[in-house]
């Protein structure tokens, strides 16, 4: 599965469970269907070596994430899992300069 969206949260790396598993997660808000689905966001886990994929990712970046989903049962309760395996970052093009620089200045001072 794949989602393209904007990173609205990036967690710190944490150690969980008894196996000393390192985990980091991000929350992505889908931007392609934003008008149709106002709360269309997804939390995606990055485990072990996949954490390295998040080094270049910053909050508010537009990214595309390929991920797998699964479900686990524990004490008669079911838990969803969303785990990433590929990330592509779309950095904004800044080659034309900053958007706030203008050639004409109409300020009175």
Backbone torsions as a table, in degrees:
resi	resn	phi	psi	omega
1	UNK	NA	161.4	-176.5
2	UNK	-145.5	144.7	175.3
3	UNK	-137.7	141.6	174.2
4	UNK	-119.6	130.1	-178.9
5	UNK	-173.0	-171.1	-177.3
6	UNK	-103.8	134.9	178.5
7	UNK	-73.7	118.4	179.0
8	UNK	-107.5	-8.8	175.5
9	UNK	-157.3	140.4	174.1
10	UNK	-134.2	118.4	-176.6
11	UNK	-80.5	169.0	171.2
12	UNK	-80.4	162.1	175.7
13	UNK	-74.2	129.0	179.0
14	UNK	-124.7	159.4	175.5
15	UNK	-108.3	126.4	-175.6
16	UNK	-128.2	162.0	175.6
17	UNK	62.4	177.7	-176.9
18	UNK	-75.8	-20.4	-177.3
19	UNK	-85.2	8.7	-179.6
20	UNK	56.0	47.3	-179.0
21	UNK	-79.0	127.5	174.7
22	UNK	-86.9	137.6	-175.0
23	UNK	-144.7	143.9	172.2
24	UNK	-141.4	146.5	178.8
25	UNK	-135.3	158.0	174.3
26	UNK	-127.9	158.0	172.9
27	UNK	-116.5	126.4	-178.4
28	UNK	-113.9	131.4	173.6
29	UNK	-100.6	119.9	-178.3
30	UNK	-66.5	131.5	-176.5
31	UNK	-101.4	-19.2	-176.3
32	UNK	-71.3	-33.0	-178.0
33	UNK	-117.7	32.2	-174.4
34	UNK	-61.5	-36.2	-179.0
35	UNK	-70.9	-32.1	-178.3
36	UNK	-81.7	-39.0	-175.3
37	UNK	-127.2	98.7	-173.1
38	UNK	-67.6	-32.2	-177.7
39	UNK	-110.5	42.9	-176.7
40	UNK	-90.5	85.6	-179.9
41	UNK	-129.9	157.9	-177.1
42	UNK	-142.7	131.9	173.7
43	UNK	-92.3	128.4	-175.9
44	UNK	-124.5	129.3	179.7
45	UNK	-88.1	145.5	172.7
46	UNK	-123.9	119.8	-176.2
47	UNK	-114.8	152.7	175.1
48	UNK	47.7	-120.4	-175.6
49	UNK	-71.7	-15.0	179.4
50	UNK	-71.7	-17.1	177.9
51	UNK	-60.4	-32.4	179.8
52	UNK	-59.5	-26.2	179.1
53	UNK	-66.1	-19.6	-177.7
54	UNK	-90.5	-1.2	-178.4
55	UNK	-59.3	-37.2	-178.1
56	UNK	-91.0	-5.1	-176.8
57	UNK	-89.6	131.9	178.0
58	UNK	-124.7	160.8	177.1
59	UNK	-59.1	138.6	179.8
60	UNK	82.6	-3.3	174.6
61	UNK	-65.8	149.3	171.1
62	UNK	-94.1	122.6	-176.9
63	UNK	-134.2	159.3	172.3
64	UNK	-116.9	127.4	-177.3
65	UNK	-122.1	128.8	169.7
66	UNK	-94.9	134.2	-174.0
67	UNK	-147.8	164.2	174.6
68	UNK	-119.7	150.4	176.2
69	UNK	-116.5	151.8	175.3
70	UNK	-153.7	169.5	177.9
71	UNK	-132.1	140.4	178.4
72	UNK	-124.5	144.3	176.8
73	UNK	-105.6	135.6	176.7
74	UNK	-146.1	117.0	-179.7
75	UNK	52.5	51.1	177.3
76	UNK	63.6	19.9	173.4
77	UNK	-122.0	149.5	-177.7
78	UNK	-112.5	138.5	-177.6
79	UNK	-128.4	130.1	177.4
80	UNK	-82.8	150.5	177.6
81	UNK	-134.3	131.2	177.7
82	UNK	-123.9	113.4	-175.1
83	UNK	-123.9	129.0	-177.8
84	UNK	-81.8	151.0	173.8
85	UNK	-134.7	-4.8	177.2
86	UNK	-157.1	140.6	178.7
87	UNK	-136.2	135.7	172.5
88	UNK	-124.6	124.9	-178.4
89	UNK	-98.7	132.1	175.6
90	UNK	-106.0	94.2	178.7
91	UNK	-77.7	142.6	178.1
92	UNK	-66.6	148.0	179.9
93	UNK	-80.4	114.8	-179.5
94	UNK	-109.6	16.8	-176.6
95	UNK	-70.1	-21.5	-178.5
96	UNK	-91.7	6.9	179.1
97	UNK	97.9	178.8	-177.6
98	UNK	-80.5	144.3	-175.2
99	UNK	-68.1	-21.4	-177.4
100	UNK	-87.4	-7.5	176.3
101	UNK	-81.8	126.2	178.0
102	UNK	-127.4	157.3	-179.3
103	UNK	-77.3	-29.9	179.7
104	UNK	-106.8	136.0	178.8
105	UNK	-117.9	110.9	-179.3
106	UNK	-103.1	19.8	178.9
107	UNK	-75.5	145.0	-176.7
108	UNK	-78.3	-1.2	-179.0
109	UNK	-129.0	NA	NA
